[in-house]
Amino acid sequence: MNPQKHIGKILIVDDTPYNLKVLSNLLLQKGYEVRQALNGQIALKSVMEEPPDVILLDIIMPDMDGYQVCEQLKACEKTAKIPVIFLTVLDDIEYKVKAWSYGSVDYITKPFYFSEILIRIENQIKISLYQKELRHKNQELEQENQILSQINNRLIKETNELITWIARIYQEIKFPLHLIAQNLERLKTEYLPPLDAPHHANQIFQATLAMEQLINYLVDYACLIAPYNSLELKSISCQTILRETLKNLATEIQLTGATITYSKLPNIRGDRKKIKQLFEYLLRYALTFTRAEVSPEIKVFAEYRECQPEANLPSSSERVSERISEPDIGKKNPNTHGEWRLAIQDNGIGMAAKDLENIFASFPYLDESPEDRSMGMSLLICRKIVESYGGRFWVESTPGLGNCFYFTMPMQ
């Protein structure tokens, strides 16, 4: 036999046992769960242990009358919203006004009709349920408003970043455009020996490539910070992506005479195109900023790490000369929540501390050379790619010894 489902919890407070018994029996027959209290102290203790849906409270009681009980109930945050209905023989209007001033929701005089009490109890339970539902909806609405506010702030921030980025790209494009125009003017006005036509043609070609790369950076960056940007998350092999990237960079590797070594890399969940772009930009950086008369050496490796809060990461200045050894990729605990930390380390020119602090500014570059402008923008895009997966991206560097770029990715 299934237990009876109660339609509400009622606490009756009356110093007359007979009144408690009669009213309790009637309410029990209607399906209510009923508790009794012979005085105010017992009532307050009962309410604190398990708040009822409605309290039926007698006014005239020894030691602590109904007004005092109601006053204490309304003074406590836990019990303040419980509806209190006064039951009393006091019929004068002044007593009713006093009851309402203490926070009661209703007032019934004795002798009473049971049908009247039932209707008033039902009404108060309905009101209480509506109020609870309203408070719950308000909490949900407040949470949604907070989320919308966060999204709006993010949109404002990223829109401003994009506007600034476009403005900077415009300024950067003006330089190669000017170079193209200048060289075309020379070809037009100086098309006489000993005009160095190949030199001017090469200048035009290089300037055109520079403009194309700047436009590509603009498109990549805009896609990464777009409000509705969605990355296709699939299981991908970093090992395979690295090999493909090295194949694409074969010409640059051969020209620089670079030696590239790598340990076993993990599988992660990510957007294949973006992760490949990340590897390519970082490897190009390492192949670009090499030391004269020193054969470039580039190492790519990964290690498993327990997740740590962003606040626990060392500052950029603390990371300037730090190095880590190649780890054993197999040492990971599958029962813990962790991440992969991947690194690309080179033996190039490195960066000074002042440049290291500014490398991830909105438009980072080390000096005014075209290579630095281009590579600085590529690093900013790398950071955006990693951050789109909730990862972290940073660099450790020693001037004259090289850089080590790190980024974290969640486990597959």
Residue pairs with C-beta under 8 A, 6 or more apart in sequence:
4 31
5 31
6 31
6 32
6 33
7 30
7 31
7 32
7 125
8 32
8 33
8 53
8 54
8 121
8 125
9 32
9 33
9 35
9 50
9 52
9 53
9 54
10 27
10 32
10 33
10 34
10 35
10 52
10 53
10 54
10 55
10 56
10 121
11 34
11 35
11 36
11 37
11 43
11 46
11 47
11 52
11 54
11 55
11 56
12 20
12 23
12 24
12 27
12 34
12 35
12 36
12 37
12 56
13 36
13 37
13 39
13 40
13 42
13 43
13 55
13 56
13 57
13 58
13 61
13 66
13 69
14 20
14 23
14 36
14 38
14 56
14 58
14 61
14 87
15 38
15 39
15 58
15 60
15 61
15 62
16 58
17 38
19 58
20 36
20 38
23 56
23 117
24 34
24 36
26 114
27 34
27 121
28 34
30 118
32 121
35 46
35 50
35 52
37 43
37 46
39 61
39 62
39 63
39 64
40 61
40 63
40 64
40 65
40 66
40 68
40 69
41 63
41 64
43 55
43 57
43 69
44 69
44 72
44 73
47 55
47 73
47 79
47 82
48 76
48 78
48 79
51 78
51 79
51 82
52 82
53 82
53 83
53 124
53 125
53 128
54 82
54 83
54 84
54 85
54 121
54 124
54 125
54 128
55 73
55 82
55 83
55 84
55 85
56 85
56 87
56 117
56 121
57 66
57 69
57 70
57 84
57 85
57 86
57 87
57 104
58 66
58 86
58 87
58 88
59 65
59 66
59 67
59 86
59 87
59 88
59 90
59 95
59 99
60 66
60 88
60 89
60 90
61 69
66 86
66 88
66 99
67 98
67 99
67 102
70 84
70 86
70 99
70 102
70 103
70 104
71 102
71 103
73 79
73 80
73 82
73 84
73 103
74 80
74 102
74 103
80 103
81 128
81 131
82 128
83 105
83 106
83 124
83 127
83 128
84 103
84 104
84 105
85 104
85 105
85 106
85 107
85 108
85 117
85 120
85 121
85 124
86 99
86 104
86 106
86 107
86 108
87 108
87 110
87 112
88 95
88 107
88 108
88 109
88 110
89 109
89 110
90 109
91 109
95 107
96 107
99 107
100 107
105 124
105 127
106 120
106 124
108 116
108 117
108 120
151 227
154 227
155 227
158 225
158 226
158 227
161 225
161 362
162 221
162 222
162 225
164 362
164 363
165 218
165 221
165 222
165 362
165 363
166 218
168 362
168 363
169 214
169 215
169 217
169 218
172 214
172 373
173 211
173 214
173 215
175 207
175 210
176 207
176 208
176 210
176 211
176 214
177 207
177 211
179 203
179 204
179 207
180 204
180 207
180 208
183 200
183 201
183 203
183 204
183 207
184 204
186 195
186 200
187 195
187 197
187 200
187 201
191 197
210 370
210 374
213 374
214 374
214 377
217 374
217 377
217 378
217 381
220 277
220 381
221 377
221 380
221 381
221 384
223 229
224 381
224 384
224 385
224 388
225 384
229 388
231 270
231 271
231 274
231 388
231 389
232 271
232 272
233 269
233 270
233 271
234 269
234 270
234 271
234 272
235 267
235 268
235 269
235 412
236 267
236 268
236 269
236 270
236 272
236 275
237 265
237 267
238 265
238 266
238 267
238 268
238 275
238 279
238 302
238 342
239 262
239 264
239 265
241 272
241 275
241 276
241 279
242 262
242 265
242 279
242 300
244 276
245 276
245 279
245 280
245 283
246 253
246 260
246 283
248 280
249 280
249 283
249 284
249 287
252 258
252 284
252 287
253 260
253 287
256 287
256 290
256 296
257 295
257 296
258 286
258 287
258 290
258 295
258 296
258 297
258 298
259 295
259 296
259 297
259 298
260 283
260 297
260 298
260 299
260 300
261 297
261 298
261 299
261 300
262 299
262 300
262 301
263 300
263 301
263 302
263 326
263 329
264 302
264 329
265 300
265 301
265 302
265 329
265 342
266 302
266 304
266 329
266 340
266 342
266 411
266 412
267 412
268 275
268 340
268 409
268 410
268 411
268 412
269 410
269 412
270 389
270 409
274 385
274 388
275 385
277 381
277 385
278 382
278 385
278 386
278 407
279 344
281 378
281 379
281 381
281 382
282 344
282 382
282 405
283 298
283 344
284 375
284 378
285 375
285 378
285 379
285 403
285 405
286 296
286 298
286 344
286 346
286 348
286 403
287 296
287 298
288 371
288 375
289 346
289 348
289 349
289 371
289 375
289 403
290 296
290 346
290 348
290 349
291 347
291 348
291 349
291 400
294 347
296 346
296 347
296 348
297 346
297 347
298 344
298 345
298 346
298 347
299 326
299 343
299 344
299 345
299 346
300 342
300 343
300 344
300 345
301 326
301 327
301 342
301 343
301 345
302 327
302 329
302 340
302 341
302 342
302 343
303 324
303 326
303 327
303 328
303 329
303 340
303 341
304 327
304 329
304 331
304 332
304 338
304 339
304 340
304 341
304 411
305 338
305 339
305 340
305 341
305 408
306 336
306 337
306 338
307 337
307 338
307 339
310 392
313 392
313 394
314 322
316 356
316 357
316 394
316 395
317 353
317 356
317 357
319 394
319 395
319 396
320 353
320 356
320 396
320 397
320 398
321 396
321 397
321 398
322 396
323 345
323 396
323 404
324 343
324 404
332 338
332 411
337 411
338 411
339 391
339 408
339 409
339 410
339 411
340 408
340 409
340 410
340 411
341 406
341 407
341 408
342 406
342 407
342 408
342 409
343 404
343 405
343 406
344 404
344 405
345 402
345 403
345 404
345 405
346 402
346 403
346 404
347 401
347 402
348 402
348 403
349 399
349 400
349 402
350 397
350 398
350 399
350 400
350 401
350 402
350 403
351 359
351 366
351 395
351 397
351 399
351 403
352 399
355 366
356 395
356 397
358 364
359 376
359 379
359 395
360 379
360 380
360 383
360 393
362 380
363 376
363 377
363 380
364 376
364 377
364 379
364 380
365 372
365 373
365 375
365 376
365 377
366 372
366 376
379 395
379 405
382 393
382 405
382 407
383 393
386 392
386 393
386 407
386 408
386 409
387 393
389 409
389 410
390 410
391 407
391 408
391 409
391 410
392 406
392 407
392 408
393 405
393 406
393 407
393 408
394 405
394 406
394 407
395 403
395 404
395 405
395 406
396 403
396 404
396 406
397 403
397 404
